[in-house]
Amino acid sequence: MNNDNELTENLNKMLAESVERESVIKFLRLSNYSKAESIVILKNALGICLLEAQDIIHNSQTWSDVKEYDAKLINDFFDFLEGLGSS
């Protein structure tokens, strides 16, 4: 079993044992997984869509220190794309 499958299985067990999602997210961050990696891992562990996993991670307490920066970055990116479309 590769590390990703093993991690997903361990997280599934944690969540099945009523460990709160926030604790799982905190575990991922403390284990040096990036925000993007945490989104994919949570998606796989919960069997949810990528957008839902992104929303959970983005709005978590664990990642709240970068939430405002990330939102601005995303908005700036879409503004840039809009500018390209109107050129």
Beta strands, then each sheet from edge to edge (+ up, - down):
end
